[in-house]
Amino acid sequence: MALQTVVHSQIARDEAMLRDLVRDLAELEAQYAMSSEMFHTRWSAGELDDSADFMDWHVLYKMAAEVRERVALLKGEQ
C-alpha cells in the first residue's frame, strides 16, 4: 500500500510538471508559429540556429518527452 501511495504521488508531481512544460512549449510554439514536433525535426536536422530560445525549446521538448514516458511507465501504459 505504501508503494502505491508513493507511485501516485510521483504521478501527480510529474503531471503537474508536464502541465508547466506544455504551457512553456505552447508559448514558444505561438511565438515562432511552429509546433514543437516541427521545431524538433528542424532542430535535429540542423536547420535552426543556436539561439537561447531554441536551446531552451530543445531542453523543454526533451524534458516533456521524458516526463510523459515516466508517467506512462508509472501508470502501466507501456
C-alpha positions in Angstrom: 0.0 0.0 0.0 2.9 2.4 0.8 4.5 1.8 -2.6 1.2 2.6 -4.3 1.0 5.9 -2.4 4.5 6.8 -3.5 3.7 6.0 -7.1 0.5 8.0 -7.1 2.4 11.0 -5.5 5.1 10.7 -8.2 2.4 10.6 -10.9 0.8 13.7 -9.5 4.1 15.6 -9.4 5.0 14.5 -12.9 1.6 15.5 -14.3 1.9 19.0 -12.7 5.4 19.3 -14.1 4.1 18.2 -17.5 1.4 20.9 -17.4 4.0 23.5 -16.8 6.2 22.2 -19.6 3.3 22.1 -22.0 2.4 25.7 -21.2 6.0 26.8 -21.8 6.2 24.9 -25.1 2.9 26.4 -26.2 4.3 29.9 -25.6 7.3 29.1 -27.9 5.0 27.5 -30.5 2.9 30.7 -30.6 5.9 32.9 -30.7 7.5 31.1 -33.6 4.3 29.8 -35.3 5.6 26.2 -35.3 4.7 23.1 -33.4 7.2 21.6 -31.0 7.3 18.5 -33.2 8.2 20.5 -36.3 10.7 22.5 -34.2 12.4 19.3 -33.0 12.5 17.9 -36.6 14.1 21.1 -37.9 16.4 21.4 -34.9 17.6 17.8 -35.2 18.3 18.4 -38.9 20.4 21.5 -38.1 18.1 23.9 -39.9 17.8 26.3 -36.9 20.4 28.4 -35.1 21.6 28.0 -31.5 19.7 31.0 -30.1 18.8 31.0 -26.5 15.1 30.4 -27.2 15.8 27.4 -29.4 18.2 25.9 -26.9 15.5 26.3 -24.2 12.9 24.9 -26.5 15.0 21.8 -27.2 15.5 21.2 -23.5 11.8 21.7 -22.7 10.8 19.4 -25.5 13.2 16.6 -24.2 12.0 17.1 -20.6 8.4 16.9 -21.6 9.1 13.6 -23.6 10.9 12.1 -20.6 8.1 13.1 -18.2 5.5 11.7 -20.5 7.4 8.4 -20.7 7.8 8.2 -16.9 4.1 8.9 -16.3 3.1 6.2 -18.8 5.5 3.8 -17.1 4.2 4.5 -13.7 0.6 4.2 -14.9 1.5 0.9 -16.6 0.6 2.3 -20.1 3.6 0.8 -21.9 
